Amino acid sequence: MTLRNQIKDALDDVAPPAPTLERRVIAFVFADKRDRGMLLGGRRRALSTSGFRGMAALVAAGLVVALLAGIAIGGRLGRDLGNAESPQRYTIDQSEVHRLESKPIVLPQLQPGAACPFSPDVDRLGLRGSAVGGGPVYIYDEWFEGSTQRGDWNVAKLYYVARQPGLVLVRARDLTTSEPFVFTQYPNDEKTPALAMGPVLGTDSLYDQNMQLHPEAVLQDPWHQHPNQQLIVMFAIPRPTLCWGIQFDGPGFTQTWIDGWDDAASKQP
């Protein structure tokens, strides 16, 4: 039995079902000091939700299993990562995507050294913990997945209170340099109706697995989602970035969300 399976079995014994928990515990176990600091909430305003704080007992359980088994750490991680493309591609109206892409970016442009205008928290919206974003798209969970030369890969769970059917385009960039972020398909056991979209800009590798890079993501509205699916997007934040924003463009709305760090020192764990 592999170390990954040992950890998964330990989590099944001590934790309630959580689709993303297995990957986050494994990422923590195999991370270096810097990355573990990020996993434990390196961002200035880590969301207080089902995030990774308070998971020390679960990590310990996985480590105990590994030690008892005497298994050497190694091998390939990231089951289902593959090339990071969802095995089931939903039918997307490309003309609708192009209409959304034509909307201008309205994220603020910051001068070097300017304070990051963080988006405020909002009410719980019936979710576990707080959420951020002014709606109709809310970010209610966010975590660090791992680092590559491309930057720090972050994952965000979204809640979309849709007023009408239609796609939502997701774009992100550094607010000081205007450098656009890249997205990849989040690899999890449940197919997410959030898809990395646009031309392939290259590839990256996380846990020794290849990921295709795209300039944006698209969210399906609730009417086109299967039951119990979660909107999950994965994007890379360049290492020099201190303040960044995401723009959501959907049917009849444009929304922005801004996050980051106070300064370079606070970004380091």
Residue, then its C-alpha position, 0 to 999 in steps of 0.5 A: m500500500t502506498l503512502r498516499n493510500q495510508i494517509k487517505d485511510a487515516l483521514d477516512d477514520v478521523a475526518p468527515p467527508a471532504p473532497t479536497l482534504e486528501r490533496r491538502v493533507i498530502a501537500f502539507v506532508f510533502a511540502d518544505k518549510r516555506d510551502r507549509g507556512m503558506l498552507l497554514g495561512g500565509r495570506r494576510r486574510a486567510l478565509s476562516t472556513s473549512g481551510f487548512r488551519g486546525m488540520a494538525a491532528l489530521v496531518a499527524a494521523g497520516l504521518v503516524v501511519a506512514l512511520l508505522a508502515g516504514i514507507a520511504i517518501g517518494g513516488r508520484l503524487g497527485r492522482d488524477l492530475g495527468n495533464a490537468e484537463s477534466p476528463q469530461r468537457y462540458t459544452i461551452d458556447q464559445s460565442e458567449v465566452h467571446r462576448l465576456e472576453s470583450k468586456p474591459i478589465v476594471l481592476p485597479q492599477l496600483q503604484p509600486g508600494a501602494a497599499c493593497p485595497f483588500s476586498p471586505d468579508v461578507d456575511r456567511l451566506g449560509l456557508r461554513g465560515s465567512a466569505v469574501g466578494g460582493g456577489p453574485v460570486y463569493i469566495y468561501d474557501e481558499w488554499f495554497e496547493g504548491s509552488t513551481q517556477r510559475g509561482d504559487w498555485n492557489v485554489a479557490k472555492l466559489y459560490y455563485v448566486a446566479r440571477q439568470p442562466g449564463l457563463v461567468l468568465v474569470r480573469a486575474r492579474d497583478l495589480t501593480t504590473s498588470e501581469p495576467f495570471v494563468f489557470t489550470q484545471y483543478p484535479n479532484d475526484e469530483k468533476t467541477p463545472a469550473l473550467a480552465m479556458g482559452p488557448v494553451l499558453g504552455t505547461d507547468s508541473l506540480y508533484d511531478q505531473n504536467m498541467q496545461l496553462h490557460p489565460e482564464a476560467v469559465l464557471q457554469d451557472p447552477w442550471h447547468q451543474h450536476p448536483n453536489q458539484q463545487l466551483i473550484v478554480m486553480f491559478a498561479i500567483p507569481r512570486p513577486t506579486l503582493c496585490w492581485g485581483i480577480q474579475f468575474d464577468g457574467p450575465g449582466f454583471t462585472q465583479t472584482w475581488i482583491d487580495g494579497w499581502d501588506d508587504a514582501a516581509s509579510k508574504q514570507p512565512 
